[in-house]
Amino acid sequence: MLKKISLLVILLSSIVFIWAYLDYQNFLKTPLVTEKNQLFEVEKGSSFNKIITNVGDSGKGFNKLWFKILAYKTDLTQQLKAGEYILLTGLRPEEFLLLLSKGKVKQYSITFPEGWSFKEIRFALSQENAVKQSISTLSDIEVLQRIDEHAKHPEGLFFPDTYQFTKNTTDIAILKRAYQKMDAVLNEQWLLKADDLPLKTAYEALILASIVEKETGVASERSIIAGVFTRRLKIGMRLQTDPTVIYGMGENYKGNIQRKDLRALTAYNTYKINGLPPTPIAMPGKEAIHAVLHPAKGSSLYFVANGDGSHVFSTTLRQHNNAVNNYQRKRR
């Protein structure tokens, strides 16, 4: 009788073992996500058990015991990293663990286009839900001091580009990256500058590049417009460019420049001041920086928009006035 009982126990144990083995193998092959991609977040400081609980809550028929065994077997329990993860349809348990152990978290992005002002950058950052806000109560100067205590004005110091980041990255961290990239690009381009430029420092090049960026509607004209401004600076002729006037008007600009605006003496009114304004007026891209450091040769000193985004360039004031009559005043 005892022998029969022992055989029965062994048989039942074998059945249980085989069932468990097959169930575990089925678990390994069964996708965690079956219908559509899911966003899964591992909060900072989460324990392994907490992660398992969250996984179980997000899927039907999830076997927590098998998941624990798999994790310990692969020795990944202490390697799971916090962050947001995109779980693709068909993702299996072991692939999920490897995903978390490698920290392949969801990436967000934000783009700062060429020609944007620092005000526009700040607004864009404030609208990103995935960005951790830390500068909303700070002035522009206070923000800049957190990045570089020696800088005096934030305009133009941040490189226009698309920046990838993970959830809860701070706005100041993104700004630091943009600041460092602009510094690197500007210094690199300054070292390769052409000879005989009327620019004493890389910062002056940045100022002029920002003006070229705002004046350029067609990329191929950057170096030509840079050439016009370069020749004006060399002969002591005022730049007389509307974008600087607009920048100096600040909130008073309502879409049009009036005669009184051109007569107003401000630090940015290049119809009234000699040389460059005190700071950049926008973020110039690498192409605009390159253009002012390698301006096109020529004799033109004037240009006027012709209505399609490009410009007509003139050497003499008479030619320029004729171009203004033809293209802006519609006189033929």
The 8 nearest C-alpha neighbors of each residue, nearest first, counted from 0:
[[1, 3, 2, 4, 5, 6, 7, 8],
 [2, 0, 4, 3, 5, 6, 7, 8],
 [1, 3, 5, 0, 4, 6, 7, 8],
 [4, 2, 6, 0, 1, 5, 7, 8],
 [3, 5, 7, 1, 2, 6, 8, 0],
 [6, 4, 2, 8, 7, 3, 9, 1],
 [5, 7, 9, 3, 4, 8, 10, 2],
 [6, 8, 10, 4, 5, 9, 11, 3],
 [9, 7, 5, 11, 10, 6, 12, 4],
 [8, 10, 12, 6, 7, 11, 13, 5],
 [11, 9, 7, 13, 8, 12, 6, 14],
 [10, 12, 14, 8, 13, 9, 7, 15],
 [13, 11, 9, 15, 14, 10, 8, 16],
 [12, 14, 16, 10, 11, 15, 17, 9],
 [13, 15, 11, 17, 12, 16, 18, 10],
 [16, 14, 18, 12, 13, 17, 19, 11],
 [15, 17, 13, 19, 14, 18, 12, 20],
 [18, 16, 20, 14, 19, 15, 13, 21],
 [17, 19, 15, 21, 16, 20, 22, 14],
 [20, 18, 22, 16, 17, 21, 23, 15],
 [19, 21, 17, 23, 22, 18, 16, 24],
 [22, 20, 24, 18, 23, 19, 25, 17],
 [21, 23, 25, 19, 20, 24, 18, 26],
 [22, 24, 26, 20, 25, 21, 19, 65],
 [25, 23, 21, 27, 26, 22, 20, 28],
 [24, 26, 22, 28, 23, 27, 21, 29],
 [27, 25, 23, 29, 24, 28, 22, 65],
 [28, 26, 24, 25, 29, 92, 23, 91],
 [27, 29, 25, 26, 91, 30, 24, 92],
 [28, 30, 26, 27, 25, 91, 31, 92],
 [31, 29, 91, 89, 90, 32, 33, 28],
 [30, 32, 91, 90, 92, 29, 33, 58],
 [33, 31, 88, 30, 89, 90, 34, 87],
 [32, 34, 88, 89, 30, 35, 31, 90],
 [35, 33, 32, 88, 36, 89, 37, 87],
 [36, 34, 88, 33, 37, 32, 87, 86],
 [37, 35, 87, 88, 86, 85, 32, 38],
 [36, 38, 86, 85, 39, 35, 87, 32],
 [37, 39, 85, 84, 86, 40, 83, 36],
 [40, 38, 84, 83, 37, 85, 86, 41],
 [41, 39, 83, 82, 42, 84, 38, 81],
 [42, 40, 81, 82, 83, 43, 45, 50],
 [41, 43, 81, 45, 40, 44, 82, 83],
 [42, 44, 81, 45, 41, 82, 80, 46],
 [43, 45, 42, 46, 81, 41, 80, 47],
 [46, 44, 42, 43, 49, 50, 47, 41],
 [47, 45, 49, 48, 50, 44, 51, 77],
 [46, 48, 50, 49, 51, 76, 45, 77],
 [49, 47, 51, 46, 50, 52, 45, 67],
 [50, 48, 52, 46, 47, 51, 45, 53],
 [49, 51, 47, 53, 48, 52, 54, 46],
 [52, 50, 54, 48, 49, 53, 55, 47],
 [51, 53, 49, 55, 50, 54, 48, 56],
 [54, 52, 56, 50, 55, 51, 49, 57],
 [55, 53, 51, 57, 52, 56, 50, 58],
 [54, 56, 52, 61, 53, 57, 58, 51],
 [55, 57, 53, 54, 58, 52, 59, 61],
 [56, 58, 54, 55, 53, 59, 61, 39],
 [59, 57, 55, 56, 61, 60, 31, 54],
 [60, 58, 61, 57, 55, 56, 31, 62],
 [61, 59, 62, 58, 55, 63, 31, 56],
 [60, 62, 55, 59, 58, 63, 31, 54],
 [63, 61, 64, 65, 60, 66, 55, 26],
 [64, 62, 66, 65, 67, 61, 51, 55],
 [63, 65, 67, 66, 62, 68, 69, 61],
 [66, 64, 68, 67, 63, 62, 69, 23],
 [65, 67, 63, 69, 64, 68, 70, 62],
 [68, 66, 70, 64, 65, 69, 63, 71],
 [67, 69, 65, 71, 66, 70, 72, 64],
 [68, 70, 72, 66, 67, 71, 65, 73],
 [71, 69, 67, 73, 72, 68, 75, 76],
 [72, 70, 74, 68, 73, 69, 76, 67],
 [71, 73, 69, 70, 74, 68, 75, 67],
 [72, 74, 70, 71, 75, 69, 76, 93],
 [75, 73, 71, 72, 76, 70, 77, 78],
 [74, 76, 78, 73, 70, 77, 71, 79],
 [75, 77, 78, 70, 74, 71, 47, 79],
 [78, 76, 75, 79, 74, 47, 100, 80],
 [77, 79, 100, 75, 76, 80, 99, 101],
 [80, 78, 100, 99, 77, 76, 75, 81],
 [81, 79, 102, 99, 100, 78, 82, 41],
 [82, 80, 41, 43, 42, 79, 83, 40],
 [81, 83, 41, 40, 104, 42, 84, 80],
 [82, 84, 40, 104, 105, 39, 41, 38],
 [85, 83, 104, 105, 39, 38, 40, 86],
 [84, 86, 38, 37, 105, 87, 39, 36],
 [87, 85, 37, 36, 38, 84, 90, 88],
 [88, 86, 36, 90, 85, 89, 37, 32],
 [87, 89, 32, 36, 33, 35, 90, 34],
 [88, 90, 30, 32, 33, 87, 91, 31],
 [89, 91, 30, 88, 87, 31, 32, 94],
 [90, 92, 30, 94, 31, 93, 29, 95],
 [93, 91, 95, 94, 27, 31, 96, 90],
 [94, 92, 96, 95, 91, 97, 27, 69],
 [95, 93, 97, 91, 92, 96, 98, 90],
 [94, 96, 92, 98, 93, 97, 91, 99],
 [97, 95, 93, 99, 98, 94, 100, 92],
 [96, 98, 100, 94, 99, 95, 101, 93],
 [99, 97, 95, 96, 101, 100, 103, 94],
 [100, 98, 79, 102, 96, 97, 101, 80],
 [99, 101, 79, 97, 78, 102, 98, 80],
 [102, 100, 98, 99, 103, 97, 80, 79],
 [101, 103, 99, 80, 100, 104, 98, 79],
 [104, 102, 101, 98, 99, 105, 84, 100],
 [103, 105, 84, 83, 102, 82, 106, 165],
 [104, 106, 84, 83, 85, 165, 107, 103],
 [107, 105, 165, 164, 163, 104, 108, 166],
 [108, 106, 164, 163, 165, 105, 109, 166],
 [109, 107, 163, 162, 164, 161, 106, 110],
 [108, 110, 162, 161, 163, 111, 107, 124],
 [111, 109, 161, 160, 112, 162, 108, 159],
 [110, 112, 159, 160, 161, 120, 113, 109],
 [113, 111, 159, 115, 110, 114, 160, 282],
 [114, 112, 159, 284, 283, 115, 282, 111],
 [113, 115, 282, 281, 283, 213, 212, 112],
 [116, 114, 281, 282, 113, 112, 119, 117],
 [115, 117, 281, 119, 118, 282, 120, 154],
 [116, 118, 120, 119, 154, 121, 115, 153],
 [117, 119, 121, 116, 120, 122, 115, 139],
 [118, 120, 122, 116, 117, 121, 115, 123],
 [121, 119, 117, 123, 118, 122, 124, 116],
 [122, 120, 118, 124, 119, 123, 125, 117],
 [121, 123, 125, 119, 124, 120, 118, 126],
 [124, 122, 120, 126, 125, 121, 119, 127],
 [125, 123, 121, 126, 127, 122, 120, 170],
 [124, 126, 122, 123, 127, 121, 132, 135],
 [127, 125, 123, 124, 128, 122, 130, 121],
 [128, 126, 124, 130, 129, 125, 123, 109],
 [127, 129, 130, 126, 131, 125, 166, 167],
 [128, 130, 166, 127, 167, 131, 168, 107],
 [131, 129, 167, 168, 127, 128, 169, 132],
 [132, 130, 169, 167, 168, 170, 133, 129],
 [131, 133, 170, 169, 130, 134, 135, 125],
 [132, 134, 135, 170, 131, 169, 171, 136],
 [135, 133, 137, 136, 132, 142, 171, 170],
 [134, 136, 137, 133, 132, 125, 138, 121],
 [137, 135, 134, 138, 133, 141, 142, 132],
 [138, 136, 134, 135, 141, 142, 139, 140],
 [137, 139, 141, 140, 142, 136, 134, 135],
 [140, 138, 142, 141, 143, 137, 153, 152],
 [139, 141, 143, 142, 138, 144, 152, 153],
 [140, 142, 144, 138, 143, 139, 137, 145],
 [143, 141, 139, 145, 140, 144, 137, 138],
 [142, 144, 140, 146, 145, 141, 147, 153],
 [145, 143, 148, 147, 141, 146, 142, 140],
 [146, 144, 143, 142, 147, 141, 148, 171],
 [145, 147, 143, 144, 175, 148, 142, 171],
 [148, 146, 144, 149, 150, 145, 143, 175],
 [147, 149, 144, 150, 145, 146, 143, 151],
 [148, 150, 147, 151, 144, 143, 146, 152],
 [151, 149, 147, 148, 152, 143, 144, 153],
 [150, 152, 149, 153, 140, 143, 148, 144],
 [151, 153, 154, 150, 140, 278, 143, 139],
 [154, 152, 156, 143, 155, 117, 139, 151],
 [155, 153, 117, 156, 279, 152, 281, 280],
 [154, 156, 282, 281, 279, 157, 153, 280],
 [155, 157, 154, 153, 178, 181, 158, 282],
 [158, 156, 178, 177, 181, 155, 282, 159],
 [157, 159, 181, 177, 180, 160, 178, 282],
 [160, 158, 111, 112, 113, 284, 282, 157],
 [159, 161, 111, 110, 158, 162, 112, 113],
 [162, 160, 110, 109, 111, 108, 163, 159],
 [163, 161, 108, 109, 110, 160, 164, 173],
 [162, 164, 108, 107, 106, 161, 109, 165],
 [165, 163, 107, 106, 108, 168, 162, 166],
 [166, 164, 106, 107, 168, 105, 167, 104],
 [165, 167, 129, 168, 130, 164, 83, 107],
 [168, 166, 131, 130, 129, 169, 165, 132],
 [167, 169, 130, 166, 131, 165, 164, 170],
 [170, 168, 131, 172, 171, 130, 132, 167],
 [169, 171, 173, 172, 132, 130, 131, 174],
 [170, 172, 174, 169, 173, 175, 133, 134],
 [173, 171, 175, 169, 170, 174, 176, 168],
 [174, 172, 176, 170, 175, 171, 177, 169],
 [173, 175, 171, 177, 176, 172, 178, 170],
 [176, 174, 178, 172, 173, 177, 179, 146],
 [175, 177, 179, 173, 174, 178, 180, 172],
 [178, 176, 157, 158, 174, 180, 175, 179],
 [179, 177, 157, 175, 181, 176, 180, 156],
 [180, 178, 182, 176, 181, 177, 175, 183],
 [179, 181, 183, 177, 182, 178, 158, 184],
 [182, 180, 158, 184, 178, 183, 157, 179],
 [181, 183, 179, 185, 180, 184, 186, 178],
 [182, 184, 180, 186, 181, 185, 187, 179],
 [185, 183, 181, 187, 186, 182, 180, 188],
 [186, 184, 188, 182, 187, 183, 181, 189],
 [185, 187, 189, 183, 188, 184, 182, 190],
 [188, 186, 184, 185, 190, 189, 183, 191],
 [187, 189, 185, 191, 190, 186, 184, 192],
 [190, 188, 186, 192, 191, 187, 201, 185],
 [189, 191, 188, 187, 192, 186, 185, 193],
 [190, 192, 188, 189, 193, 187, 292, 186],
 [193, 191, 292, 189, 190, 188, 293, 194],
 [192, 194, 293, 292, 191, 195, 196, 294],
 [193, 195, 196, 192, 292, 293, 197, 191],
 [194, 196, 197, 193, 198, 192, 233, 292],
 [195, 197, 198, 194, 193, 229, 292, 199],
 [198, 196, 233, 232, 199, 195, 229, 230],
 [199, 197, 196, 200, 203, 204, 201, 195],
 [198, 200, 197, 203, 201, 196, 204, 202],
 [201, 199, 202, 203, 198, 204, 189, 205],
 [200, 202, 204, 203, 189, 205, 185, 186],
 [201, 203, 205, 200, 204, 206, 278, 185],
 [204, 202, 206, 200, 205, 201, 198, 207],
 [203, 205, 201, 207, 202, 206, 208, 198],
 [204, 206, 202, 208, 203, 207, 209, 201],
 [207, 205, 279, 203, 209, 204, 208, 278],
 [206, 208, 210, 204, 209, 205, 211, 203],
 [209, 207, 205, 211, 288, 287, 210, 206],
 [208, 210, 283, 212, 281, 206, 207, 211],
 [211, 209, 207, 213, 212, 208, 214, 206],
 [210, 212, 208, 214, 209, 213, 215, 225],
 [213, 211, 209, 210, 215, 283, 214, 287],
 [212, 214, 210, 211, 215, 114, 209, 242],
 [215, 213, 211, 212, 210, 216, 242, 224],
 [216, 214, 212, 217, 213, 211, 221, 220],
 [215, 217, 308, 309, 218, 214, 220, 213],
 [218, 216, 219, 215, 220, 309, 308, 221],
 [217, 219, 220, 221, 216, 215, 286, 222],
 [218, 220, 217, 221, 222, 223, 215, 216],
 [221, 219, 223, 218, 222, 217, 224, 215],
 [222, 220, 224, 223, 219, 218, 290, 225],
 [221, 223, 290, 294, 225, 295, 224, 220],
 [224, 222, 226, 220, 295, 225, 221, 294],
 [225, 223, 227, 226, 221, 222, 220, 228],
 [226, 224, 222, 291, 294, 228, 223, 227],
 [225, 227, 294, 223, 229, 295, 224, 228],
 [228, 226, 300, 224, 230, 225, 229, 299],
 [227, 229, 231, 225, 230, 226, 232, 238],
 [228, 230, 226, 232, 231, 227, 225, 233],
 [231, 229, 233, 227, 232, 228, 226, 234],
 [232, 230, 236, 228, 234, 229, 233, 235],
 [233, 231, 235, 229, 230, 234, 236, 228],
 [234, 232, 230, 231, 235, 197, 229, 236],
 [233, 235, 231, 232, 236, 230, 229, 237],
 [236, 234, 232, 233, 231, 237, 274, 273],
 [237, 235, 231, 234, 232, 238, 273, 233],
 [236, 238, 273, 239, 274, 269, 270, 235],
 [237, 239, 269, 240, 228, 236, 231, 270],
 [240, 238, 270, 269, 237, 241, 268, 271],
 [239, 241, 238, 242, 243, 269, 244, 270],
 [240, 242, 244, 243, 245, 239, 269, 256],
 [243, 241, 245, 244, 240, 246, 213, 210],
 [244, 242, 246, 267, 245, 241, 268, 240],
 [243, 245, 268, 241, 247, 242, 246, 267],
 [246, 244, 242, 248, 243, 247, 241, 252],
 [247, 245, 243, 248, 244, 249, 242, 280],
 [246, 248, 267, 244, 245, 249, 243, 268],
 [249, 247, 245, 251, 246, 252, 244, 250],
 [248, 250, 251, 247, 246, 252, 245, 244],
 [249, 251, 252, 248, 253, 246, 247, 245],
 [252, 250, 248, 249, 253, 245, 247, 254],
 [251, 253, 250, 248, 254, 249, 245, 255],
 [254, 252, 255, 251, 250, 256, 248, 245],
 [253, 255, 252, 256, 245, 251, 257, 250],
 [254, 256, 253, 257, 252, 245, 260, 251],
 [257, 255, 260, 258, 254, 245, 261, 252],
 [256, 258, 260, 259, 255, 261, 262, 252],
 [259, 257, 261, 260, 262, 256, 263, 255],
 [258, 260, 262, 257, 261, 263, 256, 264],
 [261, 259, 263, 257, 258, 262, 256, 244],
 [260, 262, 258, 259, 263, 270, 257, 268],
 [263, 261, 259, 260, 264, 258, 271, 270],
 [264, 262, 260, 261, 265, 259, 268, 271],
 [263, 265, 271, 262, 268, 266, 272, 261],
 [266, 264, 268, 267, 263, 247, 271, 272],
 [265, 267, 268, 276, 277, 264, 247, 272],
 [268, 266, 247, 276, 243, 265, 244, 269],
 [269, 267, 244, 265, 270, 271, 266, 243],
 [268, 270, 239, 272, 271, 238, 267, 240],
 [269, 271, 239, 268, 272, 237, 261, 238],
 [270, 272, 269, 268, 264, 273, 262, 237],
 [273, 271, 269, 270, 268, 274, 237, 266],
 [274, 272, 237, 275, 269, 271, 235, 236],
 [273, 275, 237, 232, 272, 276, 238, 235],
 [274, 276, 277, 273, 207, 206, 269, 203],
 [275, 277, 267, 278, 266, 274, 269, 279],
 [278, 276, 275, 266, 279, 267, 206, 203],
 [279, 277, 276, 206, 280, 154, 152, 155],
 [278, 280, 206, 155, 209, 281, 154, 205],
 [279, 281, 209, 154, 246, 278, 155, 243],
 [282, 280, 116, 155, 114, 209, 115, 279],
 [283, 281, 155, 114, 115, 113, 209, 116],
 [284, 282, 209, 212, 113, 114, 208, 287],
 [283, 285, 287, 286, 113, 159, 288, 282],
 [284, 286, 288, 287, 289, 283, 184, 185],
 [287, 285, 289, 288, 284, 290, 221, 283],
 [288, 286, 290, 208, 289, 284, 285, 212],
 [289, 287, 208, 285, 290, 286, 291, 292],
 [288, 290, 286, 292, 287, 291, 293, 285],
 [291, 289, 222, 287, 293, 294, 288, 292],
 [292, 290, 225, 294, 293, 288, 289, 208],
 [291, 293, 192, 289, 290, 193, 294, 288],
 [294, 292, 290, 291, 193, 289, 192, 295],
 [295, 293, 226, 222, 225, 291, 290, 292],
 [294, 296, 226, 222, 223, 297, 293, 225],
 [297, 295, 226, 294, 298, 223, 222, 227],
 [296, 298, 299, 295, 226, 227, 223, 230],
 [297, 299, 314, 300, 296, 227, 230, 313],
 [298, 300, 314, 313, 301, 227, 297, 312],
 [301, 299, 227, 314, 313, 298, 231, 230],
 [302, 300, 313, 312, 299, 319, 314, 227],
 [303, 301, 312, 311, 313, 310, 319, 304],
 [302, 304, 310, 311, 305, 323, 312, 322],
 [305, 303, 310, 306, 309, 311, 308, 302],
 [306, 304, 326, 310, 307, 309, 311, 303],
 [305, 307, 304, 308, 326, 309, 327, 310],
 [308, 306, 309, 305, 304, 310, 216, 217],
 [309, 307, 216, 306, 217, 304, 310, 305],
 [310, 308, 307, 217, 304, 216, 305, 306],
 [311, 309, 304, 303, 305, 302, 312, 308],
 [310, 312, 302, 303, 305, 304, 313, 322],
 [311, 313, 302, 301, 299, 310, 303, 314],
 [314, 312, 299, 301, 319, 318, 315, 302],
 [313, 315, 299, 300, 298, 301, 318, 316],
 [316, 314, 318, 317, 313, 319, 300, 299],
 [315, 317, 319, 318, 320, 314, 301, 313],
 [318, 316, 320, 319, 315, 321, 313, 314],
 [319, 317, 321, 315, 316, 320, 313, 322],
 [318, 320, 316, 322, 313, 317, 321, 323],
 [321, 319, 323, 317, 322, 318, 316, 324],
 [320, 322, 324, 318, 319, 323, 325, 317],
 [323, 321, 319, 325, 320, 324, 326, 318],
 [322, 324, 320, 327, 326, 321, 325, 319],
 [325, 323, 328, 321, 330, 322, 326, 327],
 [326, 324, 322, 330, 329, 323, 331, 327],
 [325, 327, 305, 323, 329, 324, 322, 328],
 [328, 326, 323, 329, 324, 325, 305, 304],
 [327, 329, 324, 330, 326, 325, 323, 331],
 [328, 330, 325, 327, 326, 324, 331, 323],
 [331, 329, 325, 324, 328, 326, 327, 323],
 [330, 325, 329, 324, 326, 328, 321, 322]]
